[in-house]
Amino acid sequence: MLSQPEETAARQELVEVCRLLYKRSYLCGTEGNLSLRLSSGQLLSTASQTCKGRIKPNQILLSDLEG
């Protein structure tokens, strides 16, 4: 299982990547999704219809490979 500080850091990293991609016009608004596989095997994913340029860590979804 992943520790809370590790999950928090991973969420922040994914937010930063989303914002950079948005800033560089690789993403427009709510299109696409990004995900990050954690060492625990769980996934952090951006939600559909969420502006990637304004996404916050608490908007990142946590799931396992079974959904």
HURATA-V739423 format. One record per residue. SS is DSSP state (H for helix, E for strand, - for the rest). D_FIRST is the distance of its C-alpha to the first C-alpha in Angstrom with 2 decimals. Layout:
((SS,D_FIRST) (SS,D_FIRST))
This chain:
((-,0.00) (-,3.80) (-,6.52) (H,9.44) (H,11.87) (H,10.21) (H,10.03) (H,13.51) (H,14.84) (H,13.88) (H,15.58) (H,18.53) (H,18.88) (H,19.09) (H,21.61) (H,23.63) (H,23.83) (H,24.98) (H,27.58) (H,28.86) (H,29.29) (H,31.08) (H,33.23) (-,34.30) (-,35.18) (-,32.81) (-,31.61) (-,33.95) (-,32.68) (-,30.54) (-,30.73) (-,27.89) (-,24.13) (-,21.63) (E,18.05) (E,15.38) (E,12.78) (-,9.55) (-,8.23) (-,5.26) (-,8.54) (-,8.82) (E,12.11) (E,13.80) (E,17.46) (-,20.68) (-,22.59) (-,26.02) (-,29.01) (-,27.32) (-,29.30) (-,27.22) (-,29.51) (-,28.71) (-,25.08) (-,23.00) (H,19.26) (H,19.19) (H,20.74) (-,17.86) (E,16.25) (E,12.60) (E,12.54) (-,11.43) (-,14.03) (-,15.94) (-,16.70))
